Amino acid sequence: MDDTKLRDQLVTIFVAGTKPPNAPSWTWYLLSQNPEQRRSSTPS
């Protein structure tokens, strides 16, 4: 998944999501499926 697609997914979750308590879980799921993005989104 490229950066643009991941960003779009996150925006959808946080802005248009109907179940906000699930947003953090979904975010962690997406990051677990994209280890390269996870490495670039966490502090060193």
C-alpha positions as CSV (number, residue, x, y, z in Angstrom):
1,M,0.0,0.0,0.0
2,D,1.5,3.3,-1.0
3,D,1.6,6.4,1.3
4,T,-1.3,8.1,-0.4
5,K,-3.6,5.1,-0.1
6,L,-2.7,4.6,3.5
7,R,-3.3,8.3,4.3
8,D,-6.6,8.1,2.5
9,Q,-7.6,5.1,4.6
10,L,-6.6,6.9,7.8
11,V,-8.6,10.0,6.9
12,T,-11.6,7.9,6.2
13,I,-11.3,6.1,9.5
14,F,-10.9,9.2,11.6
15,V,-13.2,11.7,9.7
16,A,-15.9,9.6,8.3
17,G,-15.9,6.6,10.6
18,T,-19.1,5.7,12.3
19,K,-17.5,3.9,15.2
20,P,-14.7,6.0,16.7
21,P,-13.7,3.5,19.4
22,N,-12.7,1.1,16.5
23,A,-10.5,3.7,14.8
24,P,-7.3,3.0,16.9
25,S,-7.8,-0.8,16.4
26,W,-8.2,-0.4,12.7
27,T,-5.1,1.9,12.5
28,W,-3.0,-0.7,14.3
29,Y,-4.3,-3.4,12.0
30,L,-3.4,-1.4,8.9
31,L,0.0,-0.7,10.2
32,S,0.5,-4.4,11.0
33,Q,-0.3,-5.2,7.4
34,N,2.2,-2.6,6.1
35,P,5.5,-3.0,8.1
36,E,7.4,-0.5,6.0
37,Q,4.9,2.2,6.8
38,R,4.8,1.3,10.4
39,R,8.6,1.8,10.6
40,S,8.3,5.2,9.0
41,S,5.5,6.3,11.3
42,T,7.0,5.5,14.6
43,P,9.8,7.5,16.3
44,S,13.3,6.0,16.2
